[in-house]
Amino acid sequence: MAGLIKLLSIVLFFALMTKGSLQCYPGKPTVKQVTTGKQVENKPEWNVTVANECPCVQTEVKLSLPRFQTVKKVDPSILVLDGSVGVLQQNINPFSGISFTYAWDTSNPITPLSSQENCS
Ligand SMILES: *[C@@H]1O[C@H](CO)[C@@H](O)[C@H](O)[C@H]1NC(C)=O
């Protein structure tokens, strides 16, 4: 019985230890949007940050942007739009992010669609 409790506490210890990194396998970029305080054609400018909070490089990152509308052209060296899919033109290094801006009355729904991980 004592042995079983000891074993369970060891398992629990390792489960807690690895919890932080486990959610990174597979890792997924996160998308956050904030207003910059600037206006473009009387519409608020939004700053979108696609962040990689995991230890592997994220490549071929694609975003889902259904009904995307903007009066400000998205920088094509960062994101190329193809219908409702946006393809990031840069890799995202571990624990960093890539940002682009657009301008519209409300924020557009933007979610991560797919990406590849390079852990080497
Ligand atoms: C957008 O947000 C990122 C991350 O907070 C920041 O580094 C960048 O300077 C911001 N860009 C603009 C145009 O506000």
PDBQT file of the ligand as one rigid body, heavy atoms in Angstrom, charges set to zero:
ROOT
HETATM    1  C1  LIG A 201       1.756  44.784 -32.409  1.00  0.00    +0.000 C 
HETATM    2  O1  LIG A 201       1.922  44.005 -31.237  1.00  0.00    +0.000 OA
HETATM    3  C2  LIG A 201       3.233  43.450 -31.120  1.00  0.00    +0.000 C 
HETATM    4  C3  LIG A 201       3.233  42.531 -29.910  1.00  0.00    +0.000 C 
HETATM    5  O2  LIG A 201       2.743  43.169 -28.780  1.00  0.00    +0.000 OA
HETATM    6  C4  LIG A 201       4.253  44.575 -31.014  1.00  0.00    +0.000 C 
HETATM    7  O3  LIG A 201       5.539  44.031 -30.917  1.00  0.00    +0.000 OA
HETATM    8  C5  LIG A 201       4.158  45.447 -32.262  1.00  0.00    +0.000 C 
HETATM    9  O4  LIG A 201       5.028  46.536 -32.143  1.00  0.00    +0.000 OA
HETATM   10  C6  LIG A 201       2.735  45.945 -32.435  1.00  0.00    +0.000 C 
HETATM   11  N1  LIG A 201       2.656  46.652 -33.730  1.00  0.00    +0.000 N 
HETATM   12  C7  LIG A 201       1.952  47.773 -33.886  1.00  0.00    +0.000 C 
HETATM   13  C8  LIG A 201       1.961  48.372 -35.251  1.00  0.00    +0.000 C 
HETATM   14  O5  LIG A 201       1.333  48.294 -32.970  1.00  0.00    +0.000 OA
ENDROOT
TORSDOF 0
